[in-house]
Amino acid sequence: MRPGDLLFRAVTALAAFAAVALVVGIAYEVVRQAAPAIAHFGLAFIWNTTWNPITRDFGAGAFIVGTLVSSFFAILLAAPLAIAIALFLTELAPRWLRGPVATLVELLAAIPSVVLGLWGILVLGPFLAGTIEPWLSKWLGWLPLFSGSPSQAGMLNAILILTIMIVPIVSSITRELFLRVPRELREGSLALGTTRWEAIRGVVIPYCGPGIAAAIILGVGRAVGEAIAVTQVIGGGTTLHRSLFAPADTLASKIASSYQGASTKLEGESVLYLAAILLVIALLTNIAAQVVVRRAEKRGVL
Amino acid sequence: MLAAVLAVSVLVILVASVAIKAAGAFSWDFFTQPQATFGESGGGIAPAIVGTIVLVFWATVMAVPMGVLVAIYVSEFAGPRAARTVRVALDVLNGVPAIVVGIFVFGLLVVGHGQSGFYGSFALAILMIPMVSRATQEVLALVPRSLREASLGLGISRWRTVVSIVLPAAIGGIITGTILAVARAAGETAPLLFTSSIAANSVSWDASQPLQSIPLTIFTYSESPSPQDHQQAWAAALLLIVFVLIASVTARALFAWRRRRTGVDAGQP
């Protein structure tokens, strides 16, 4: 091999090695920064739902619950919407409408989260407090989820904002999946006498099942990691509430809201512990999505 | 049907409310003046605009060569196992939350040295690298093997083949990927919270000191109780949206134009 080639290959290999080292380095460094807090609190930190700077008692429990609740409800709302949009764009919409609508949905994904959060505070918040939440309180107030007084900032606002963020992601992946379903499969079903809707429900969607699952997992990953928009609208609470109207925090939003400095050294170290937990959750979600995709690829479905 | 209408109307409502609320704040001052002193009206976000330009510039300088080199390695030189390892690593990197990237750079560089624009750019670059690399990989895979083989058959060295023949054929996709990554980086707030947030209220092009940025300005103004701040936040948000939309549309147009020119059917970037 000529020297020029050797050098070039070495340089690119170095870059690739650096990329892998970066990933490993991030995991290592984040855990290393959390080490003082881990040493101080141990694993009990994970289910401790107190966060009290005065008694110096900190725990991730409330925020893990916040992350789980916000992501769960967000994907619950987003997944059906996203699949419906993907169906609309691939099967039901007139051809001239497909391009523009698809572009608009993708542009929604390009909106920076801080802008979405701004809109959430100043437009969605008052609308929720003035219209939606009183309505929910009136008709469904007996449910603990909708108890309490309406407020502008809170878990419900965060859930809606997260839903808006996740829909384009899940929808564009699902749309790609639907486009790749082999024609023979669909036409075969129709030839057997199924209606168009039955063909979609019985053939297209099951065929794309693993891919849709992966898209949903990726959407959840996005919701779990979103710090800025969530911290703008979620109100910042440190105690657990049953109601979605109440202020809360997720792991990501708590970290973001601490950027101006913690009151004590222990609190700062605890925030770093939160970051390590968030990283673990995000990595697990990411790996789960990759596993689902690879398994589907092996089965020849993707 | 209903869902698509919902999604599109959300987008329209969003953009419309930003545009309406931003209308009052736009003025020559907005683009050229620093923040007004507390309580006064007027003033602008010039330091933030310049800050974002500088931060994104350095982030692009760091991320694009890195992303392209990694893509070249995976596409031209790596064996199947190495290629898979790097691809998985990049996918994982893509999944690291932006706020955690900020914490990473904070602990690695800011602690003990203080904040700086370069550290902020480094954090942004970490977010950009997977995007640039993936776009480059996809477009390198589309360059026909025959092109490479013809070049090597003529006696041209491997590295020359890649640099002078393969890369130029792929340049459209690389630029598209870069534009989209730049649009993303310009709008990110979380990585900058811990790396470039405590900055002076004056226009500065010096990246060795922490710099203001448009997204962070929107963030702090959005949490402020003052309506003047809110209006400036809307205006900054409109600026950001317009920039991101123009970048997305340009990237898409470039991609479609390239596709028509070469006749190659590439997947979406």
Chai-1 contact restraints between the chains, C-beta under 6 A:
chainA,res_idxA,chainB,res_idxB,connection_type,confidence,min_distance_angstrom,max_distance_angstrom,comment,restraint_id
A,R2,B,S157,contact,1.0,0.0,6.0,A-B,restraint_1
A,G4,B,S157,contact,1.0,0.0,6.0,A-B,restraint_2
A,G4,B,W159,contact,1.0,0.0,6.0,A-B,restraint_3
A,D5,B,S157,contact,1.0,0.0,6.0,A-B,restraint_4
A,D5,B,R158,contact,1.0,0.0,6.0,A-B,restraint_5
A,D5,B,W159,contact,1.0,0.0,6.0,A-B,restraint_6
A,F8,B,W159,contact,1.0,0.0,6.0,A-B,restraint_7
A,R9,B,F77,contact,1.0,0.0,6.0,A-B,restraint_8
A,T12,B,L69,contact,1.0,0.0,6.0,A-B,restraint_9
A,T12,B,I72,contact,1.0,0.0,6.0,A-B,restraint_10
A,T12,B,Y73,contact,1.0,0.0,6.0,A-B,restraint_11
A,A13,B,Y73,contact,1.0,0.0,6.0,A-B,restraint_12
A,A15,B,M66,contact,1.0,0.0,6.0,A-B,restraint_13
A,A15,B,L69,contact,1.0,0.0,6.0,A-B,restraint_14
A,A15,B,V70,contact,1.0,0.0,6.0,A-B,restraint_15
A,A16,B,V70,contact,1.0,0.0,6.0,A-B,restraint_16
A,A16,B,Y73,contact,1.0,0.0,6.0,A-B,restraint_17
A,A16,B,V86,contact,1.0,0.0,6.0,A-B,restraint_18
A,A19,B,V70,contact,1.0,0.0,6.0,A-B,restraint_19
A,A19,B,A89,contact,1.0,0.0,6.0,A-B,restraint_20
A,V20,B,A89,contact,1.0,0.0,6.0,A-B,restraint_21
A,V23,B,A89,contact,1.0,0.0,6.0,A-B,restraint_22
A,V23,B,V92,contact,1.0,0.0,6.0,A-B,restraint_23
A,V23,B,L93,contact,1.0,0.0,6.0,A-B,restraint_24
A,I26,B,F104,contact,1.0,0.0,6.0,A-B,restraint_25
A,E29,B,F104,contact,1.0,0.0,6.0,A-B,restraint_26
A,E29,B,G107,contact,1.0,0.0,6.0,A-B,restraint_27
A,E29,B,L108,contact,1.0,0.0,6.0,A-B,restraint_28
A,V30,B,F104,contact,1.0,0.0,6.0,A-B,restraint_29
A,Q33,B,G107,contact,1.0,0.0,6.0,A-B,restraint_30
A,L81,B,A3,contact,1.0,0.0,6.0,A-B,restraint_31
A,A84,B,A3,contact,1.0,0.0,6.0,A-B,restraint_32
A,I85,B,A3,contact,1.0,0.0,6.0,A-B,restraint_33
A,I85,B,A4,contact,1.0,0.0,6.0,A-B,restraint_34
A,I85,B,A7,contact,1.0,0.0,6.0,A-B,restraint_35
A,F88,B,M1,contact,1.0,0.0,6.0,A-B,restraint_36
A,F88,B,A4,contact,1.0,0.0,6.0,A-B,restraint_37
A,V101,B,A4,contact,1.0,0.0,6.0,A-B,restraint_38
A,L104,B,V8,contact,1.0,0.0,6.0,A-B,restraint_39
A,L104,B,L11,contact,1.0,0.0,6.0,A-B,restraint_40
A,V105,B,A7,contact,1.0,0.0,6.0,A-B,restraint_41
A,L108,B,L11,contact,1.0,0.0,6.0,A-B,restraint_42
A,A110,B,V244,contact,1.0,0.0,6.0,A-B,restraint_43
A,A110,B,S248,contact,1.0,0.0,6.0,A-B,restraint_44
A,P112,B,G187,contact,1.0,0.0,6.0,A-B,restraint_45
A,P112,B,L240,contact,1.0,0.0,6.0,A-B,restraint_46
A,V114,B,T189,contact,1.0,0.0,6.0,A-B,restraint_47
A,V114,B,P215,contact,1.0,0.0,6.0,A-B,restraint_48
A,V114,B,I218,contact,1.0,0.0,6.0,A-B,restraint_49
A,V114,B,F219,contact,1.0,0.0,6.0,A-B,restraint_50
A,V115,B,A237,contact,1.0,0.0,6.0,A-B,restraint_51
A,L118,B,I218,contact,1.0,0.0,6.0,A-B,restraint_52
A,L118,B,S222,contact,1.0,0.0,6.0,A-B,restraint_53
A,L118,B,A233,contact,1.0,0.0,6.0,A-B,restraint_54
A,L118,B,A237,contact,1.0,0.0,6.0,A-B,restraint_55
A,W119,B,L14,contact,1.0,0.0,6.0,A-B,restraint_56
A,I121,B,S222,contact,1.0,0.0,6.0,A-B,restraint_57
A,V123,B,S17,contact,1.0,0.0,6.0,A-B,restraint_58
A,I164,B,V10,contact,1.0,0.0,6.0,A-B,restraint_59
A,G221,B,G95,contact,1.0,0.0,6.0,A-B,restraint_60
A,G225,B,P97,contact,1.0,0.0,6.0,A-B,restraint_61
A,A227,B,I99,contact,1.0,0.0,6.0,A-B,restraint_62
A,A227,B,A190,contact,1.0,0.0,6.0,A-B,restraint_63
A,I228,B,T189,contact,1.0,0.0,6.0,A-B,restraint_64
A,I228,B,A190,contact,1.0,0.0,6.0,A-B,restraint_65
A,Q232,B,S222,contact,1.0,0.0,6.0,A-B,restraint_66
A,A252,B,I99,contact,1.0,0.0,6.0,A-B,restraint_67
A,I255,B,I99,contact,1.0,0.0,6.0,A-B,restraint_68
A,A256,B,I99,contact,1.0,0.0,6.0,A-B,restraint_69
A,Y259,B,L193,contact,1.0,0.0,6.0,A-B,restraint_70
A,Y259,B,F194,contact,1.0,0.0,6.0,A-B,restraint_71
A,A275,B,V100,contact,1.0,0.0,6.0,A-B,restraint_72
A,A275,B,I103,contact,1.0,0.0,6.0,A-B,restraint_73
A,L279,B,V100,contact,1.0,0.0,6.0,A-B,restraint_74
A,A282,B,G95,contact,1.0,0.0,6.0,A-B,restraint_75
A,A282,B,P97,contact,1.0,0.0,6.0,A-B,restraint_76
A,N286,B,V92,contact,1.0,0.0,6.0,A-B,restraint_77
A,N286,B,G95,contact,1.0,0.0,6.0,A-B,restraint_78
